[in-house]
């Protein structure tokens, strides 16, 4: 996925609000998002920085298969 073709809002689909993500956010000062499956770490980092006007320290990606 090229960031020139996709807007930042197409890369970040929605935030994940669960007990596990809330605990991660409070302990590690992080946020959990569902992202486009073909987005890479640099595209995700750019999208978060542009949308929320913050500096991203690092990005972790986990690919989870559906049940």
C-alpha positions in Angstrom: 0.0 0.0 0.0 1.5 3.3 -1.0 0.9 6.3 1.3 0.5 8.6 -1.8 -2.5 6.6 -3.0 -4.1 6.0 0.4 -5.1 8.7 2.8 -4.1 8.5 6.4 -7.7 7.7 7.4 -7.7 4.6 5.2 -4.6 3.3 6.9 -6.0 3.6 10.4 -9.3 1.9 10.4 -10.4 2.1 14.0 -9.1 2.0 17.6 -9.3 -1.3 19.4 -11.0 -0.8 22.8 -10.6 -3.9 25.0 -9.4 -4.6 28.5 -6.0 -5.7 27.1 -5.5 -2.6 25.0 -6.5 -0.3 27.9 -4.0 -2.0 30.1 -1.4 -1.7 27.4 -2.2 2.0 27.0 -1.9 2.8 30.7 1.3 0.9 31.3 3.2 1.6 28.0 1.7 4.9 27.0 0.5 3.3 23.7 -2.6 3.1 21.5 -4.0 0.0 19.7 -5.5 0.4 16.2 -6.9 -1.8 13.5 -5.0 -0.9 10.4 -5.1 -1.8 6.7 -3.7 -5.3 6.1 -1.2 -4.1 3.5 0.1 -1.1 5.5 3.7 -1.2 6.7 5.3 0.3 9.9 6.4 3.5 8.3 3.0 4.2 6.7 1.3 3.5 10.1 3.7 5.8 11.9 3.2 8.6 9.3 -0.6 8.3 9.6 -0.6 8.5 13.4 1.8 11.5 13.4 -0.3 13.4 10.8 -3.7 12.6 12.3 -2.9 13.1 16.0 0.1 15.6 15.8 2.3 13.4 18.0 5.8 11.9 17.7 5.7 8.1 17.3 8.5 6.3 19.1 7.9 2.8 17.6 5.2 0.7 15.9 4.4 -2.9 16.7 2.3 -5.0 14.2 0.4 -8.1 15.0 -1.5 -10.0 12.3 -4.4 -11.8 13.9 -6.5 -14.3 11.9 -10.3 -14.3 12.4 -12.1 -17.0 14.3 
